[in-house]
Amino acid sequence: MPNTLQESMEDVSFAYMQGLCAYNGYTISKAERDNDGVDATIKCKGYPIETSCKLCSPSIDIQLKASYAKIKQKRNGDLIFVLETKNYNNLIMDDRMIPIILVVLHMDKERKKWVKHSKSALKITKCAYWVNLKNHQPTNNGSSISVIIPKENILSCECLKKLMIKVSKEEEL
């Protein structure tokens, strides 16, 4: 029996992240158990760039989501993503050793549009966005909370590299 729709969406979102990591020369590993809000960890071997980095082998934890239904767009272009409260409360913690970000792949409602294949390209349609929720206020909302993701926070190859450099320089994401 094939995977459920949600499982397939999760697989496509992980493939998106694998592509970004492969381009940058980073490794990505799935968490064996997601009991800390971490779905995967991205690691850089050595320094992301040769100058001005402080830490060798920086890492970023990610909570990975994929959706077409839980994402809305504000008038200014920012995204609103509906996140489970338990996940939100994991992401706002300010005392994590490894920084964690929320990554949301904005998927098309039609499954056949998720992945396109031709002789010249294999592409995942739409794109992923990221947000750092560290130091946000805790919530007592029952099951979910709306999270704002700035429209500029498109997770591209270059953006992932910049995030890894910030971690290596011990800067906030």
Contacts in CASP RR format, 6 or more apart in sequence:
PFRMAT RR
TARGET T0000
AUTHOR 0000-0000-0000
METHOD contacts of the structure
MODEL  1
MPNTLQESMEDVSFAYMQGLCAYNGYTISKAERDNDGVDATIKCKGYPIE
TSCKLCSPSIDIQLKASYAKIKQKRNGDLIFVLETKNYNNLIMDDRMIPI
ILVVLHMDKERKKWVKHSKSALKITKCAYWVNLKNHQPTNNGSSISVIIP
KENILSCECLKKLMIKVSKEEEL
2 8 0 8 1.000
3 11 0 8 1.000
5 111 0 8 1.000
8 111 0 8 1.000
8 114 0 8 1.000
9 66 0 8 1.000
9 67 0 8 1.000
9 105 0 8 1.000
9 107 0 8 1.000
9 114 0 8 1.000
10 64 0 8 1.000
10 66 0 8 1.000
12 66 0 8 1.000
12 105 0 8 1.000
12 107 0 8 1.000
12 114 0 8 1.000
12 115 0 8 1.000
12 124 0 8 1.000
13 64 0 8 1.000
13 65 0 8 1.000
13 66 0 8 1.000
13 103 0 8 1.000
13 105 0 8 1.000
13 107 0 8 1.000
13 128 0 8 1.000
14 28 0 8 1.000
14 30 0 8 1.000
14 40 0 8 1.000
14 64 0 8 1.000
15 124 0 8 1.000
16 105 0 8 1.000
16 124 0 8 1.000
16 128 0 8 1.000
17 28 0 8 1.000
17 40 0 8 1.000
17 42 0 8 1.000
17 62 0 8 1.000
17 64 0 8 1.000
17 103 0 8 1.000
17 128 0 8 1.000
18 28 0 8 1.000
20 26 0 8 1.000
20 155 0 8 1.000
20 156 0 8 1.000
20 157 0 8 1.000
20 160 0 8 1.000
21 27 0 8 1.000
21 28 0 8 1.000
21 42 0 8 1.000
21 160 0 8 1.000
23 157 0 8 1.000
24 44 0 8 1.000
24 157 0 8 1.000
24 160 0 8 1.000
24 161 0 8 1.000
24 164 0 8 1.000
25 44 0 8 1.000
25 45 0 8 1.000
26 42 0 8 1.000
26 43 0 8 1.000
26 44 0 8 1.000
26 45 0 8 1.000
26 160 0 8 1.000
26 164 0 8 1.000
27 42 0 8 1.000
27 43 0 8 1.000
27 45 0 8 1.000
28 40 0 8 1.000
28 41 0 8 1.000
28 42 0 8 1.000
28 43 0 8 1.000
29 40 0 8 1.000
29 41 0 8 1.000
29 43 0 8 1.000
30 39 0 8 1.000
30 40 0 8 1.000
31 38 0 8 1.000
31 39 0 8 1.000
31 40 0 8 1.000
31 41 0 8 1.000
36 90 0 8 1.000
37 61 0 8 1.000
37 63 0 8 1.000
37 87 0 8 1.000
37 90 0 8 1.000
37 91 0 8 1.000
37 100 0 8 1.000
38 61 0 8 1.000
38 62 0 8 1.000
38 63 0 8 1.000
38 100 0 8 1.000
39 62 0 8 1.000
39 63 0 8 1.000
39 64 0 8 1.000
40 61 0 8 1.000
40 62 0 8 1.000
40 64 0 8 1.000
41 59 0 8 1.000
41 60 0 8 1.000
41 61 0 8 1.000
41 62 0 8 1.000
41 98 0 8 1.000
42 59 0 8 1.000
42 60 0 8 1.000
42 61 0 8 1.000
42 62 0 8 1.000
42 160 0 8 1.000
42 164 0 8 1.000
43 57 0 8 1.000
43 58 0 8 1.000
43 59 0 8 1.000
44 57 0 8 1.000
44 58 0 8 1.000
44 59 0 8 1.000
44 164 0 8 1.000
44 168 0 8 1.000
45 57 0 8 1.000
46 56 0 8 1.000
46 57 0 8 1.000
47 53 0 8 1.000
47 56 0 8 1.000
47 168 0 8 1.000
48 58 0 8 1.000
48 161 0 8 1.000
48 164 0 8 1.000
48 165 0 8 1.000
48 168 0 8 1.000
49 165 0 8 1.000
49 168 0 8 1.000
52 169 0 8 1.000
53 165 0 8 1.000
53 168 0 8 1.000
53 169 0 8 1.000
54 168 0 8 1.000
54 169 0 8 1.000
54 170 0 8 1.000
55 167 0 8 1.000
55 168 0 8 1.000
55 169 0 8 1.000
55 170 0 8 1.000
56 168 0 8 1.000
58 164 0 8 1.000
58 167 0 8 1.000
58 168 0 8 1.000
59 98 0 8 1.000
59 167 0 8 1.000
60 98 0 8 1.000
60 99 0 8 1.000
60 100 0 8 1.000
60 101 0 8 1.000
60 163 0 8 1.000
60 164 0 8 1.000
60 167 0 8 1.000
60 173 0 8 1.000
61 96 0 8 1.000
61 98 0 8 1.000
61 99 0 8 1.000
61 100 0 8 1.000
61 101 0 8 1.000
62 100 0 8 1.000
62 101 0 8 1.000
62 102 0 8 1.000
62 103 0 8 1.000
63 87 0 8 1.000
63 90 0 8 1.000
63 91 0 8 1.000
63 100 0 8 1.000
63 101 0 8 1.000
63 102 0 8 1.000
63 103 0 8 1.000
64 103 0 8 1.000
64 105 0 8 1.000
65 81 0 8 1.000
65 83 0 8 1.000
65 102 0 8 1.000
65 103 0 8 1.000
65 104 0 8 1.000
65 105 0 8 1.000
66 104 0 8 1.000
66 105 0 8 1.000
66 107 0 8 1.000
67 81 0 8 1.000
67 104 0 8 1.000
67 105 0 8 1.000
67 106 0 8 1.000
67 107 0 8 1.000
68 106 0 8 1.000
68 107 0 8 1.000
68 108 0 8 1.000
68 109 0 8 1.000
69 109 0 8 1.000
70 81 0 8 1.000
70 82 0 8 1.000
70 83 0 8 1.000
71 79 0 8 1.000
71 80 0 8 1.000
71 81 0 8 1.000
71 104 0 8 1.000
71 106 0 8 1.000
72 79 0 8 1.000
72 80 0 8 1.000
73 79 0 8 1.000
73 80 0 8 1.000
74 80 0 8 1.000
74 148 0 8 1.000
76 151 0 8 1.000
77 151 0 8 1.000
78 148 0 8 1.000
78 149 0 8 1.000
78 150 0 8 1.000
78 151 0 8 1.000
79 104 0 8 1.000
79 106 0 8 1.000
79 129 0 8 1.000
79 148 0 8 1.000
79 149 0 8 1.000
79 151 0 8 1.000
80 146 0 8 1.000
80 147 0 8 1.000
80 148 0 8 1.000
80 149 0 8 1.000
81 102 0 8 1.000
81 104 0 8 1.000
81 146 0 8 1.000
81 147 0 8 1.000
81 149 0 8 1.000
82 144 0 8 1.000
82 145 0 8 1.000
82 146 0 8 1.000
82 147 0 8 1.000
83 91 0 8 1.000
83 102 0 8 1.000
83 144 0 8 1.000
83 145 0 8 1.000
83 146 0 8 1.000
83 147 0 8 1.000
84 143 0 8 1.000
84 144 0 8 1.000
85 139 0 8 1.000
85 141 0 8 1.000
85 142 0 8 1.000
85 143 0 8 1.000
85 144 0 8 1.000
85 145 0 8 1.000
87 102 0 8 1.000
88 133 0 8 1.000
88 136 0 8 1.000
88 139 0 8 1.000
88 145 0 8 1.000
88 147 0 8 1.000
89 138 0 8 1.000
89 139 0 8 1.000
90 100 0 8 1.000
91 100 0 8 1.000
91 101 0 8 1.000
91 102 0 8 1.000
91 133 0 8 1.000
91 134 0 8 1.000
91 136 0 8 1.000
92 133 0 8 1.000
92 134 0 8 1.000
92 135 0 8 1.000
92 136 0 8 1.000
92 137 0 8 1.000
92 138 0 8 1.000
93 100 0 8 1.000
93 134 0 8 1.000
94 134 0 8 1.000
94 135 0 8 1.000
96 134 0 8 1.000
99 132 0 8 1.000
99 134 0 8 1.000
99 167 0 8 1.000
99 173 0 8 1.000
100 132 0 8 1.000
100 134 0 8 1.000
101 130 0 8 1.000
101 131 0 8 1.000
101 132 0 8 1.000
101 163 0 8 1.000
101 173 0 8 1.000
102 130 0 8 1.000
102 131 0 8 1.000
102 132 0 8 1.000
102 133 0 8 1.000
102 147 0 8 1.000
102 149 0 8 1.000
103 128 0 8 1.000
103 129 0 8 1.000
103 130 0 8 1.000
103 155 0 8 1.000
104 128 0 8 1.000
104 129 0 8 1.000
104 130 0 8 1.000
104 131 0 8 1.000
104 149 0 8 1.000
105 124 0 8 1.000
105 126 0 8 1.000
105 127 0 8 1.000
105 128 0 8 1.000
106 126 0 8 1.000
106 127 0 8 1.000
106 128 0 8 1.000
106 129 0 8 1.000
107 114 0 8 1.000
107 126 0 8 1.000
108 114 0 8 1.000
108 125 0 8 1.000
108 126 0 8 1.000
113 125 0 8 1.000
114 124 0 8 1.000
114 125 0 8 1.000
115 122 0 8 1.000
115 123 0 8 1.000
115 124 0 8 1.000
115 125 0 8 1.000
116 122 0 8 1.000
116 123 0 8 1.000
116 125 0 8 1.000
127 154 0 8 1.000
127 155 0 8 1.000
127 156 0 8 1.000
128 154 0 8 1.000
128 155 0 8 1.000
129 149 0 8 1.000
129 151 0 8 1.000
129 153 0 8 1.000
129 154 0 8 1.000
129 155 0 8 1.000
130 149 0 8 1.000
130 153 0 8 1.000
130 155 0 8 1.000
130 159 0 8 1.000
130 163 0 8 1.000
131 147 0 8 1.000
131 148 0 8 1.000
131 149 0 8 1.000
131 150 0 8 1.000
131 153 0 8 1.000
132 172 0 8 1.000
132 173 0 8 1.000
133 147 0 8 1.000
134 172 0 8 1.000
134 173 0 8 1.000
139 145 0 8 1.000
153 159 0 8 1.000
163 173 0 8 1.000
166 172 0 8 1.000
166 173 0 8 1.000
167 173 0 8 1.000
END
